[in-house]
Amino acid sequence: MSLGGIAIVMIENAHKHLERAGPGLSASRRWEVIGATAIEVGPTPFFSLLIVTVRFLPVFALEAQVGRLFAPLAFTKTSMRWPRPPGWR
């Protein structure tokens, strides 16, 4: 699942729960609802990204010319899937 797909799932779930909570929520209650929705759907995207990463790990074991050819692809596919911490360069 791409990061865009994860964002769509998270936003739709948050929207659904905020709609059910009704209007007039305080800011702290709104963040509680959003946090609960993130916990609800969080494991699914995490394991989706984990499967994609593990799928490319055998490529790093390739040697010689084939390893030099495919290692950059595997590195890019695995590293670009995970969100960066703030301030990472």
PDB file of N, CA, C and O in Angstrom:
ATOM      1  N   MET A   1       0.847  -1.164   0.000  1.00  0.00           N
ATOM      2  CA  MET A   1       0.000   0.000   0.000  1.00  0.00           C
ATOM      3  C   MET A   1       0.899   1.236   0.000  1.00  0.00           C
ATOM      4  O   MET A   1       1.864   1.317   0.761  1.00  0.00           O
ATOM      5  N   SER A   2       0.575   2.171  -0.845  1.00  0.00           N
ATOM      6  CA  SER A   2       1.382   3.389  -0.915  1.00  0.00           C
ATOM      7  C   SER A   2       1.045   4.302   0.259  1.00  0.00           C
ATOM      8  O   SER A   2       0.042   4.107   0.946  1.00  0.00           O
ATOM      9  N   LEU A   3       1.889   5.289   0.475  1.00  0.00           N
ATOM     10  CA  LEU A   3       1.628   6.237   1.562  1.00  0.00           C
ATOM     11  C   LEU A   3       0.345   7.023   1.307  1.00  0.00           C
ATOM     12  O   LEU A   3      -0.363   7.383   2.248  1.00  0.00           O
ATOM     13  N   GLY A   4       0.046   7.287   0.037  1.00  0.00           N
ATOM     14  CA  GLY A   4      -1.207   7.960  -0.302  1.00  0.00           C
ATOM     15  C   GLY A   4      -2.412   7.106   0.062  1.00  0.00           C
ATOM     16  O   GLY A   4      -3.416   7.614   0.560  1.00  0.00           O
ATOM     17  N   GLY A   5      -2.305   5.807  -0.188  1.00  0.00           N
ATOM     18  CA  GLY A   5      -3.392   4.890   0.155  1.00  0.00           C
ATOM     19  C   GLY A   5      -3.598   4.812   1.656  1.00  0.00           C
ATOM     20  O   GLY A   5      -4.731   4.761   2.135  1.00  0.00           O
ATOM     21  N   ILE A   6      -2.496   4.802   2.395  1.00  0.00           N
ATOM     22  CA  ILE A   6      -2.588   4.775   3.856  1.00  0.00           C
ATOM     23  C   ILE A   6      -3.271   6.046   4.353  1.00  0.00           C
ATOM     24  O   ILE A   6      -4.116   5.998   5.247  1.00  0.00           O
ATOM     25  N   ALA A   7      -2.898   7.180   3.766  1.00  0.00           N
ATOM     26  CA  ALA A   7      -3.500   8.453   4.183  1.00  0.00           C
ATOM     27  C   ALA A   7      -4.999   8.455   3.918  1.00  0.00           C
ATOM     28  O   ALA A   7      -5.770   8.950   4.740  1.00  0.00           O
ATOM     29  N   ILE A   8      -5.418   7.912   2.791  1.00  0.00           N
ATOM     30  CA  ILE A   8      -6.844   7.877   2.466  1.00  0.00           C
ATOM     31  C   ILE A   8      -7.598   7.023   3.479  1.00  0.00           C
ATOM     32  O   ILE A   8      -8.661   7.417   3.957  1.00  0.00           O
ATOM     33  N   VAL A   9      -7.055   5.862   3.804  1.00  0.00           N
ATOM     34  CA  VAL A   9      -7.706   4.981   4.778  1.00  0.00           C
ATOM     35  C   VAL A   9      -7.819   5.677   6.126  1.00  0.00           C
ATOM     36  O   VAL A   9      -8.875   5.639   6.757  1.00  0.00           O
ATOM     37  N   MET A  10      -6.738   6.316   6.573  1.00  0.00           N
ATOM     38  CA  MET A  10      -6.741   6.988   7.870  1.00  0.00           C
ATOM     39  C   MET A  10      -7.746   8.153   7.889  1.00  0.00           C
ATOM     40  O   MET A  10      -8.487   8.315   8.859  1.00  0.00           O
ATOM     41  N   ILE A  11      -7.770   8.949   6.835  1.00  0.00           N
ATOM     42  CA  ILE A  11      -8.662  10.107   6.792  1.00  0.00           C
ATOM     43  C   ILE A  11     -10.121   9.678   6.722  1.00  0.00           C
ATOM     44  O   ILE A  11     -10.967  10.257   7.403  1.00  0.00           O
ATOM     45  N   GLU A  12     -10.430   8.664   5.901  1.00  0.00           N
ATOM     46  CA  GLU A  12     -11.813   8.207   5.814  1.00  0.00           C
ATOM     47  C   GLU A  12     -12.306   7.663   7.151  1.00  0.00           C
ATOM     48  O   GLU A  12     -13.440   7.923   7.553  1.00  0.00           O
ATOM     49  N   ASN A  13     -11.458   6.914   7.832  1.00  0.00           N
ATOM     50  CA  ASN A  13     -11.863   6.368   9.125  1.00  0.00           C
ATOM     51  C   ASN A  13     -12.058   7.482  10.146  1.00  0.00           C
ATOM     52  O   ASN A  13     -13.025   7.460  10.908  1.00  0.00           O
ATOM     53  N   ALA A  14     -11.152   8.452  10.169  1.00  0.00           N
ATOM     54  CA  ALA A  14     -11.295   9.570  11.099  1.00  0.00           C
ATOM     55  C   ALA A  14     -12.561  10.370  10.798  1.00  0.00           C
ATOM     56  O   ALA A  14     -13.279  10.778  11.710  1.00  0.00           O
ATOM     57  N   HIS A  15     -12.824  10.586   9.525  1.00  0.00           N
ATOM     58  CA  HIS A  15     -14.016  11.335   9.130  1.00  0.00           C
ATOM     59  C   HIS A  15     -15.281  10.604   9.599  1.00  0.00           C
ATOM     60  O   HIS A  15     -16.207  11.230  10.114  1.00  0.00           O
ATOM     61  N   LYS A  16     -15.314   9.295   9.421  1.00  0.00           N
ATOM     62  CA  LYS A  16     -16.476   8.509   9.826  1.00  0.00           C
ATOM     63  C   LYS A  16     -16.710   8.625  11.340  1.00  0.00           C
ATOM     64  O   LYS A  16     -17.841   8.822  11.783  1.00  0.00           O
ATOM     65  N   HIS A  17     -15.649   8.503  12.117  1.00  0.00           N
ATOM     66  CA  HIS A  17     -15.798   8.567  13.577  1.00  0.00           C
ATOM     67  C   HIS A  17     -16.132   9.984  14.060  1.00  0.00           C
ATOM     68  O   HIS A  17     -16.906  10.145  15.004  1.00  0.00           O
ATOM     69  N   LEU A  18     -15.564  10.996  13.430  1.00  0.00           N
ATOM     70  CA  LEU A  18     -15.902  12.371  13.813  1.00  0.00           C
ATOM     71  C   LEU A  18     -17.350  12.687  13.478  1.00  0.00           C
ATOM     72  O   LEU A  18     -18.016  13.417  14.212  1.00  0.00           O
ATOM     73  N   GLU A  19     -17.839  12.137  12.368  1.00  0.00           N
ATOM     74  CA  GLU A  19     -19.225  12.339  11.978  1.00  0.00           C
ATOM     75  C   GLU A  19     -20.163  11.689  12.995  1.00  0.00           C
ATOM     76  O   GLU A  19     -21.189  12.264  13.358  1.00  0.00           O
ATOM     77  N   ARG A  20     -19.803  10.482  13.453  1.00  0.00           N
ATOM     78  CA  ARG A  20     -20.616   9.785  14.456  1.00  0.00           C
ATOM     79  C   ARG A  20     -20.600  10.511  15.806  1.00  0.00           C
ATOM     80  O   ARG A  20     -21.591  10.484  16.537  1.00  0.00           O
ATOM     81  N   ALA A  21     -19.486  11.155  16.135  1.00  0.00           N
ATOM     82  CA  ALA A  21     -19.376  11.850  17.420  1.00  0.00           C
ATOM     83  C   ALA A  21     -20.262  13.081  17.468  1.00  0.00           C
ATOM     84  O   ALA A  21     -20.640  13.533  18.549  1.00  0.00           O
ATOM     85  N   GLY A  22     -20.595  13.625  16.310  1.00  0.00           N
ATOM     86  CA  GLY A  22     -21.498  14.761  16.262  1.00  0.00           C
ATOM     87  C   GLY A  22     -20.776  16.094  16.314  1.00  0.00           C
ATOM     88  O   GLY A  22     -19.574  16.147  16.574  1.00  0.00           O
ATOM     89  N   PRO A  23     -21.511  17.170  16.065  1.00  0.00           N
ATOM     90  CA  PRO A  23     -20.899  18.504  16.074  1.00  0.00           C
ATOM     91  C   PRO A  23     -20.654  18.983  17.498  1.00  0.00           C
ATOM     92  O   PRO A  23     -21.191  18.437  18.462  1.00  0.00           O
ATOM     93  N   GLY A  24     -19.840  20.005  17.600  1.00  0.00           N
ATOM     94  CA  GLY A  24     -19.594  20.636  18.897  1.00  0.00           C
ATOM     95  C   GLY A  24     -18.578  19.915  19.765  1.00  0.00           C
ATOM     96  O   GLY A  24     -18.610  20.036  20.990  1.00  0.00           O
ATOM     97  N   LEU A  25     -17.681  19.172  19.146  1.00  0.00           N
ATOM     98  CA  LEU A  25     -16.635  18.505  19.925  1.00  0.00           C
ATOM     99  C   LEU A  25     -15.579  19.522  20.359  1.00  0.00           C
ATOM    100  O   LEU A  25     -15.237  20.441  19.616  1.00  0.00           O
ATOM    101  N   SER A  26     -15.082  19.339  21.555  1.00  0.00           N
ATOM    102  CA  SER A  26     -13.964  20.181  21.980  1.00  0.00           C
ATOM    103  C   SER A  26     -12.706  19.721  21.255  1.00  0.00           C
ATOM    104  O   SER A  26     -12.662  18.618  20.709  1.00  0.00           O
ATOM    105  N   ALA A  27     -11.705  20.558  21.253  1.00  0.00           N
ATOM    106  CA  ALA A  27     -10.466  20.217  20.544  1.00  0.00           C
ATOM    107  C   ALA A  27      -9.813  18.981  21.147  1.00  0.00           C
ATOM    108  O   ALA A  27      -9.302  18.138  20.410  1.00  0.00           O
ATOM    109  N   SER A  28      -9.819  18.859  22.462  1.00  0.00           N
ATOM    110  CA  SER A  28      -9.192  17.688  23.088  1.00  0.00           C
ATOM    111  C   SER A  28      -9.964  16.414  22.776  1.00  0.00           C
ATOM    112  O   SER A  28      -9.362  15.365  22.543  1.00  0.00           O
ATOM    113  N   ARG A  29     -11.297  16.497  22.770  1.00  0.00           N
ATOM    114  CA  ARG A  29     -12.112  15.313  22.438  1.00  0.00           C
ATOM    115  C   ARG A  29     -11.913  14.924  20.967  1.00  0.00           C
ATOM    116  O   ARG A  29     -11.869  13.739  20.637  1.00  0.00           O
ATOM    117  N   ARG A  30     -11.796  15.915  20.099  1.00  0.00           N
ATOM    118  CA  ARG A  30     -11.571  15.638  18.677  1.00  0.00           C
ATOM    119  C   ARG A  30     -10.258  14.877  18.488  1.00  0.00           C
ATOM    120  O   ARG A  30     -10.199  13.926  17.709  1.00  0.00           O
ATOM    121  N   TRP A  31      -9.203  15.296  19.201  1.00  0.00           N
ATOM    122  CA  TRP A  31      -7.919  14.590  19.089  1.00  0.00           C
ATOM    123  C   TRP A  31      -7.990  13.196  19.685  1.00  0.00           C
ATOM    124  O   TRP A  31      -7.314  12.285  19.206  1.00  0.00           O
ATOM    125  N   GLU A  32      -8.799  13.014  20.724  1.00  0.00           N
ATOM    126  CA  GLU A  32      -8.997  11.673  21.277  1.00  0.00           C
ATOM    127  C   GLU A  32      -9.637  10.750  20.245  1.00  0.00           C
ATOM    128  O   GLU A  32      -9.227   9.599  20.088  1.00  0.00           O
ATOM    129  N   VAL A  33     -10.644  11.265  19.546  1.00  0.00           N
ATOM    130  CA  VAL A  33     -11.322  10.470  18.514  1.00  0.00           C
ATOM    131  C   VAL A  33     -10.349  10.141  17.386  1.00  0.00           C
ATOM    132  O   VAL A  33     -10.311   9.002  16.921  1.00  0.00           O
ATOM    133  N   ILE A  34      -9.570  11.107  16.942  1.00  0.00           N
ATOM    134  CA  ILE A  34      -8.619  10.869  15.858  1.00  0.00           C
ATOM    135  C   ILE A  34      -7.551   9.869  16.293  1.00  0.00           C
ATOM    136  O   ILE A  34      -7.159   9.006  15.507  1.00  0.00           O
ATOM    137  N   GLY A  35      -7.078   9.975  17.529  1.00  0.00           N
ATOM    138  CA  GLY A  35      -6.105   9.007  18.036  1.00  0.00           C
ATOM    139  C   GLY A  35      -6.676   7.597  18.080  1.00  0.00           C
ATOM    140  O   GLY A  35      -5.992   6.633  17.738  1.00  0.00           O
ATOM    141  N   ALA A  36      -7.930   7.480  18.501  1.00  0.00           N
ATOM    142  CA  ALA A  36      -8.573   6.159  18.550  1.00  0.00           C
ATOM    143  C   ALA A  36      -8.735   5.577  17.157  1.00  0.00           C
ATOM    144  O   ALA A  36      -8.583   4.370  16.971  1.00  0.00           O
ATOM    145  N   THR A  37      -9.042   6.422  16.169  1.00  0.00           N
ATOM    146  CA  THR A  37      -9.189   5.903  14.804  1.00  0.00           C
ATOM    147  C   THR A  37      -7.843   5.469  14.235  1.00  0.00           C
ATOM    148  O   THR A  37      -7.768   4.500  13.480  1.00  0.00           O
ATOM    149  N   ALA A  38      -6.782   6.185  14.597  1.00  0.00           N
ATOM    150  CA  ALA A  38      -5.451   5.790  14.125  1.00  0.00           C
ATOM    151  C   ALA A  38      -5.036   4.450  14.723  1.00  0.00           C
ATOM    152  O   ALA A  38      -4.423   3.624  14.047  1.00  0.00           O
ATOM    153  N   ILE A  39      -5.370   4.241  15.985  1.00  0.00           N
ATOM    154  CA  ILE A  39      -5.063   2.962  16.630  1.00  0.00           C
ATOM    155  C   ILE A  39      -5.887   1.844  16.001  1.00  0.00           C
ATOM    156  O   ILE A  39      -5.422   0.711  15.876  1.00  0.00           O
ATOM    157  N   GLU A  40      -7.114   2.174  15.608  1.00  0.00           N
ATOM    158  CA  GLU A  40      -8.008   1.169  15.021  1.00  0.00           C
ATOM    159  C   GLU A  40      -7.490   0.646  13.683  1.00  0.00           C
ATOM    160  O   GLU A  40      -7.503  -0.562  13.447  1.00  0.00           O
ATOM    161  N   VAL A  41      -7.035   1.539  12.809  1.00  0.00           N
ATOM    162  CA  VAL A  41      -6.599   1.101  11.477  1.00  0.00           C
ATOM    163  C   VAL A  41      -5.083   1.056  11.327  1.00  0.00           C
ATOM    164  O   VAL A  41      -4.587   0.659  10.272  1.00  0.00           O
ATOM    165  N   GLY A  42      -4.338   1.449  12.348  1.00  0.00           N
ATOM    166  CA  GLY A  42      -2.885   1.516  12.264  1.00  0.00           C
ATOM    167  C   GLY A  42      -2.179   0.214  11.942  1.00  0.00           C
ATOM    168  O   GLY A  42      -1.269   0.223  11.113  1.00  0.00           O
ATOM    169  N   PRO A  43      -2.550  -0.917  12.556  1.00  0.00           N
ATOM    170  CA  PRO A  43      -1.821  -2.162  12.283  1.00  0.00           C
ATOM    171  C   PRO A  43      -1.882  -2.621  10.825  1.00  0.00           C
ATOM    172  O   PRO A  43      -0.921  -3.206  10.326  1.00  0.00           O
ATOM    173  N   THR A  44      -2.970  -2.370  10.151  1.00  0.00           N
ATOM    174  CA  THR A  44      -3.102  -2.836   8.764  1.00  0.00           C
ATOM    175  C   THR A  44      -2.063  -2.197   7.846  1.00  0.00           C
ATOM    176  O   THR A  44      -1.356  -2.932   7.156  1.00  0.00           O
ATOM    177  N   PRO A  45      -1.931  -0.869   7.798  1.00  0.00           N
ATOM    178  CA  PRO A  45      -0.884  -0.294   6.943  1.00  0.00           C
ATOM    179  C   PRO A  45       0.520  -0.668   7.394  1.00  0.00           C
ATOM    180  O   PRO A  45       1.414  -0.833   6.564  1.00  0.00           O
ATOM    181  N   PHE A  46       0.722  -0.805   8.706  1.00  0.00           N
ATOM    182  CA  PHE A  46       2.046  -1.187   9.194  1.00  0.00           C
ATOM    183  C   PHE A  46       2.452  -2.545   8.636  1.00  0.00           C
ATOM    184  O   PHE A  46       3.557  -2.698   8.118  1.00  0.00           O
ATOM    185  N   PHE A  47       1.574  -3.520   8.739  1.00  0.00           N
ATOM    186  CA  PHE A  47       1.918  -4.848   8.250  1.00  0.00           C
ATOM    187  C   PHE A  47       1.991  -4.887   6.728  1.00  0.00           C
ATOM    188  O   PHE A  47       2.738  -5.687   6.164  1.00  0.00           O
ATOM    189  N   SER A  48       1.226  -4.033   6.062  1.00  0.00           N
ATOM    190  CA  SER A  48       1.334  -3.933   4.610  1.00  0.00           C
ATOM    191  C   SER A  48       2.730  -3.453   4.215  1.00  0.00           C
ATOM    192  O   SER A  48       3.348  -4.014   3.311  1.00  0.00           O
ATOM    193  N   LEU A  49       3.224  -2.420   4.889  1.00  0.00           N
ATOM    194  CA  LEU A  49       4.570  -1.919   4.607  1.00  0.00           C
ATOM    195  C   LEU A  49       5.641  -2.939   4.999  1.00  0.00           C
ATOM    196  O   LEU A  49       6.661  -3.065   4.322  1.00  0.00           O
ATOM    197  N   LEU A  50       5.408  -3.654   6.081  1.00  0.00           N
ATOM    198  CA  LEU A  50       6.357  -4.674   6.513  1.00  0.00           C
ATOM    199  C   LEU A  50       6.473  -5.800   5.483  1.00  0.00           C
ATOM    200  O   LEU A  50       7.573  -6.284   5.214  1.00  0.00           O
ATOM    201  N   ILE A  51       5.356  -6.213   4.912  1.00  0.00           N
ATOM    202  CA  ILE A  51       5.376  -7.268   3.896  1.00  0.00           C
ATOM    203  C   ILE A  51       6.130  -6.806   2.659  1.00  0.00           C
ATOM    204  O   ILE A  51       6.907  -7.573   2.090  1.00  0.00           O
ATOM    205  N   VAL A  52       5.914  -5.566   2.233  1.00  0.00           N
ATOM    206  CA  VAL A  52       6.636  -5.044   1.066  1.00  0.00           C
ATOM    207  C   VAL A  52       8.131  -5.029   1.335  1.00  0.00           C
ATOM    208  O   VAL A  52       8.922  -5.392   0.465  1.00  0.00           O
ATOM    209  N   THR A  53       8.522  -4.612   2.529  1.00  0.00           N
ATOM    210  CA  THR A  53       9.946  -4.561   2.872  1.00  0.00           C
ATOM    211  C   THR A  53      10.555  -5.952   2.901  1.00  0.00           C
ATOM    212  O   THR A  53      11.624  -6.168   2.332  1.00  0.00           O
ATOM    213  N   VAL A  54       9.897  -6.892   3.550  1.00  0.00           N
ATOM    214  CA  VAL A  54      10.421  -8.253   3.652  1.00  0.00           C
ATOM    215  C   VAL A  54      10.492  -8.909   2.277  1.00  0.00           C
ATOM    216  O   VAL A  54      11.380  -9.721   2.018  1.00  0.00           O
ATOM    217  N   ARG A  55       9.571  -8.562   1.412  1.00  0.00           N
ATOM    218  CA  ARG A  55       9.558  -9.145   0.066  1.00  0.00           C
ATOM    219  C   ARG A  55      10.834  -8.807  -0.710  1.00  0.00           C
ATOM    220  O   ARG A  55      11.285  -9.611  -1.526  1.00  0.00           O
ATOM    221  N   PHE A  56      11.415  -7.649  -0.473  1.00  0.00           N
ATOM    222  CA  PHE A  56      12.612  -7.251  -1.202  1.00  0.00           C
ATOM    223  C   PHE A  56      13.912  -7.652  -0.513  1.00  0.00           C
ATOM    224  O   PHE A  56      14.981  -7.488  -1.101  1.00  0.00           O
ATOM    225  N   LEU A  57      13.861  -8.165   0.695  1.00  0.00           N
ATOM    226  CA  LEU A  57      15.088  -8.543   1.398  1.00  0.00           C
ATOM    227  C   LEU A  57      15.927  -9.588   0.664  1.00  0.00           C
ATOM    228  O   LEU A  57      17.151  -9.455   0.671  1.00  0.00           O
ATOM    229  N   PRO A  58      15.357 -10.622   0.029  1.00  0.00           N
ATOM    230  CA  PRO A  58      16.203 -11.589  -0.680  1.00  0.00           C
ATOM    231  C   PRO A  58      17.031 -10.974  -1.806  1.00  0.00           C
ATOM    232  O   PRO A  58      18.070 -11.523  -2.173  1.00  0.00           O
ATOM    233  N   VAL A  59      16.598  -9.864  -2.350  1.00  0.00           N
ATOM    234  CA  VAL A  59      17.354  -9.219  -3.426  1.00  0.00           C
ATOM    235  C   VAL A  59      18.718  -8.767  -2.911  1.00  0.00           C
ATOM    236  O   VAL A  59      19.688  -8.745  -3.669  1.00  0.00           O
ATOM    237  N   PHE A  60      18.801  -8.405  -1.628  1.00  0.00           N
ATOM    238  CA  PHE A  60      20.082  -7.976  -1.069  1.00  0.00           C
ATOM    239  C   PHE A  60      21.089  -9.118  -0.985  1.00  0.00           C
ATOM    240  O   PHE A  60      22.288  -8.870  -0.851  1.00  0.00           O
ATOM    241  N   ALA A  61      20.626 -10.356  -1.060  1.00  0.00           N
ATOM    242  CA  ALA A  61      21.527 -11.507  -1.002  1.00  0.00           C
ATOM    243  C   ALA A  61      22.124 -11.844  -2.364  1.00  0.00           C
ATOM    244  O   ALA A  61      23.037 -12.665  -2.450  1.00  0.00           O
ATOM    245  N   LEU A  62      21.627 -11.230  -3.417  1.00  0.00           N
ATOM    246  CA  LEU A  62      22.162 -11.505  -4.750  1.00  0.00           C
ATOM    247  C   LEU A  62      23.600 -11.003  -4.849  1.00  0.00           C
ATOM    248  O   LEU A  62      23.970 -10.004  -4.233  1.00  0.00           O
ATOM    249  N   GLU A  63      24.388 -11.707  -5.625  1.00  0.00           N
ATOM    250  CA  GLU A  63      25.808 -11.357  -5.753  1.00  0.00           C
ATOM    251  C   GLU A  63      26.149 -11.024  -7.200  1.00  0.00           C
ATOM    252  O   GLU A  63      25.327 -11.173  -8.104  1.00  0.00           O
ATOM    253  N   ALA A  64      27.367 -10.576  -7.390  1.00  0.00           N
ATOM    254  CA  ALA A  64      27.963 -10.291  -8.708  1.00  0.00           C
ATOM    255  C   ALA A  64      27.142  -9.234  -9.446  1.00  0.00           C
ATOM    256  O   ALA A  64      26.620  -8.298  -8.841  1.00  0.00           O
ATOM    257  N   GLN A  65      27.039  -9.403 -10.756  1.00  0.00           N
ATOM    258  CA  GLN A  65      26.407  -8.391 -11.598  1.00  0.00           C
ATOM    259  C   GLN A  65      24.919  -8.245 -11.291  1.00  0.00           C
ATOM    260  O   GLN A  65      24.388  -7.135 -11.289  1.00  0.00           O
ATOM    261  N   VAL A  66      24.256  -9.353 -11.035  1.00  0.00           N
ATOM    262  CA  VAL A  66      22.824  -9.291 -10.729  1.00  0.00           C
ATOM    263  C   VAL A  66      22.586  -8.505  -9.441  1.00  0.00           C
ATOM    264  O   VAL A  66      21.652  -7.706  -9.365  1.00  0.00           O
ATOM    265  N   GLY A  67      23.427  -8.728  -8.427  1.00  0.00           N
ATOM    266  CA  GLY A  67      23.295  -7.988  -7.185  1.00  0.00           C
ATOM    267  C   GLY A  67      23.520  -6.504  -7.374  1.00  0.00           C
ATOM    268  O   GLY A  67      22.799  -5.685  -6.803  1.00  0.00           O
ATOM    269  N   ARG A  68      24.519  -6.150  -8.175  1.00  0.00           N
ATOM    270  CA  ARG A  68      24.778  -4.724  -8.437  1.00  0.00           C
ATOM    271  C   ARG A  68      23.641  -4.101  -9.230  1.00  0.00           C
ATOM    272  O   ARG A  68      23.388  -2.902  -9.111  1.00  0.00           O
ATOM    273  N   LEU A  69      22.958  -4.892 -10.029  1.00  0.00           N
ATOM    274  CA  LEU A  69      21.862  -4.375 -10.842  1.00  0.00           C
ATOM    275  C   LEU A  69      20.596  -4.137 -10.013  1.00  0.00           C
ATOM    276  O   LEU A  69      19.945  -3.102 -10.152  1.00  0.00           O
ATOM    277  N   PHE A  70      20.253  -5.091  -9.158  1.00  0.00           N
ATOM    278  CA  PHE A  70      18.974  -5.019  -8.466  1.00  0.00           C
ATOM    279  C   PHE A  70      19.039  -4.459  -7.050  1.00  0.00           C
ATOM    280  O   PHE A  70      17.998  -4.088  -6.506  1.00  0.00           O
ATOM    281  N   ALA A  71      20.201  -4.382  -6.437  1.00  0.00           N
ATOM    282  CA  ALA A  71      20.301  -3.864  -5.066  1.00  0.00           C
ATOM    283  C   ALA A  71      19.791  -2.425  -4.952  1.00  0.00           C
ATOM    284  O   ALA A  71      19.070  -2.131  -3.998  1.00  0.00           O
ATOM    285  N   PRO A  72      20.123  -1.515  -5.869  1.00  0.00           N
ATOM    286  CA  PRO A  72      19.581  -0.154  -5.740  1.00  0.00           C
ATOM    287  C   PRO A  72      18.046  -0.115  -5.802  1.00  0.00           C
ATOM    288  O   PRO A  72      17.418   0.679  -5.102  1.00  0.00           O
ATOM    289  N   LEU A  73      17.452  -0.962  -6.629  1.00  0.00           N
ATOM    290  CA  LEU A  73      15.996  -1.022  -6.713  1.00  0.00           C
ATOM    291  C   LEU A  73      15.408  -1.484  -5.377  1.00  0.00           C
ATOM    292  O   LEU A  73      14.469  -0.878  -4.861  1.00  0.00           O
ATOM    293  N   ALA A  74      15.965  -2.556  -4.828  1.00  0.00           N
ATOM    294  CA  ALA A  74      15.447  -3.083  -3.563  1.00  0.00           C
ATOM    295  C   ALA A  74      15.626  -2.065  -2.441  1.00  0.00           C
ATOM    296  O   ALA A  74      14.731  -1.889  -1.615  1.00  0.00           O
ATOM    297  N   PHE A  75      16.772  -1.396  -2.407  1.00  0.00           N
ATOM    298  CA  PHE A  75      17.000  -0.390  -1.368  1.00  0.00           C
ATOM    299  C   PHE A  75      15.987   0.751  -1.484  1.00  0.00           C
ATOM    300  O   PHE A  75      15.430   1.203  -0.484  1.00  0.00           O
ATOM    301  N   THR A  76      15.761   1.204  -2.701  1.00  0.00           N
ATOM    302  CA  THR A  76      14.822   2.303  -2.919  1.00  0.00           C
ATOM    303  C   THR A  76      13.406   1.888  -2.546  1.00  0.00           C
ATOM    304  O   THR A  76      12.693   2.645  -1.887  1.00  0.00           O
ATOM    305  N   LYS A  77      12.993   0.705  -2.956  1.00  0.00           N
ATOM    306  CA  LYS A  77      11.633   0.250  -2.672  1.00  0.00           C
ATOM    307  C   LYS A  77      11.399   0.039  -1.186  1.00  0.00           C
ATOM    308  O   LYS A  77      10.302   0.300  -0.692  1.00  0.00           O
ATOM    309  N   THR A  78      12.418  -0.432  -0.460  1.00  0.00           N
ATOM    310  CA  THR A  78      12.220  -0.676   0.969  1.00  0.00           C
ATOM    311  C   THR A  78      12.373   0.602   1.784  1.00  0.00           C
ATOM    312  O   THR A  78      11.620   0.816   2.735  1.00  0.00           O
ATOM    313  N   SER A  79      13.317   1.443   1.438  1.00  0.00           N
ATOM    314  CA  SER A  79      13.550   2.639   2.256  1.00  0.00           C
ATOM    315  C   SER A  79      12.520   3.728   2.003  1.00  0.00           C
ATOM    316  O   SER A  79      12.214   4.494   2.916  1.00  0.00           O
ATOM    317  N   MET A  80      11.981   3.824   0.808  1.00  0.00           N
ATOM    318  CA  MET A  80      11.037   4.898   0.508  1.00  0.00           C
ATOM    319  C   MET A  80       9.635   4.610   1.035  1.00  0.00           C
ATOM    320  O   MET A  80       8.789   5.505   1.050  1.00  0.00           O
ATOM    321  N   ARG A  81       9.380   3.402   1.458  1.00  0.00           N
ATOM    322  CA  ARG A  81       8.059   3.061   1.963  1.00  0.00           C
ATOM    323  C   ARG A  81       7.845   3.518   3.398  1.00  0.00           C
ATOM    324  O   ARG A  81       6.707   3.739   3.811  1.00  0.00           O
ATOM    325  N   TRP A  82       8.928   3.664   4.167  1.00  0.00           N
ATOM    326  CA  TRP A  82       8.798   3.992   5.575  1.00  0.00           C
ATOM    327  C   TRP A  82       8.875   5.501   5.769  1.00  0.00           C
ATOM    328  O   TRP A  82       9.733   6.153   5.173  1.00  0.00           O
ATOM    329  N   PRO A  83       8.001   6.066   6.587  1.00  0.00           N
ATOM    330  CA  PRO A  83       8.039   7.509   6.825  1.00  0.00           C
ATOM    331  C   PRO A  83       9.340   7.932   7.508  1.00  0.00           C
ATOM    332  O   PRO A  83       9.906   7.183   8.304  1.00  0.00           O
ATOM    333  N   ARG A  84       9.794   9.113   7.192  1.00  0.00           N
ATOM    334  CA  ARG A  84      11.037   9.631   7.757  1.00  0.00           C
ATOM    335  C   ARG A  84      10.771  10.355   9.061  1.00  0.00           C
ATOM    336  O   ARG A  84       9.738  11.010   9.201  1.00  0.00           O
ATOM    337  N   PRO A  85      11.690  10.250  10.028  1.00  0.00           N
ATOM    338  CA  PRO A  85      11.532  11.044  11.254  1.00  0.00           C
ATOM    339  C   PRO A  85      11.773  12.516  10.948  1.00  0.00           C
ATOM    340  O   PRO A  85      12.465  12.840   9.982  1.00  0.00           O
ATOM    341  N   PRO A  86      11.217  13.401  11.749  1.00  0.00           N
ATOM    342  CA  PRO A  86      11.420  14.837  11.517  1.00  0.00           C
ATOM    343  C   PRO A  86      12.907  15.177  11.555  1.00  0.00           C
ATOM    344  O   PRO A  86      13.638  14.693  12.419  1.00  0.00           O
ATOM    345  N   GLY A  87      13.341  15.996  10.633  1.00  0.00           N
ATOM    346  CA  GLY A  87      14.729  16.430  10.575  1.00  0.00           C
ATOM    347  C   GLY A  87      15.645  15.465   9.859  1.00  0.00           C
ATOM    348  O   GLY A  87      16.850  15.707   9.789  1.00  0.00           O
ATOM    349  N   TRP A  88      15.107  14.360   9.315  1.00  0.00           N
ATOM    350  CA  TRP A  88      15.945  13.379   8.615  1.00  0.00           C
ATOM    351  C   TRP A  88      16.334  13.914   7.254  1.00  0.00           C
ATOM    352  O   TRP A  88      15.516  14.526   6.567  1.00  0.00           O
ATOM    353  N   ARG A  89      17.576  13.687   6.857  1.00  0.00           N
ATOM    354  CA  ARG A  89      18.019  14.128   5.529  1.00  0.00           C
ATOM    355  C   ARG A  89      18.571  12.970   4.777  1.00  0.00           C
ATOM    356  O   ARG A  89      19.001  13.124   3.634  1.00  0.00           O
TER     357      ARG A  89
END
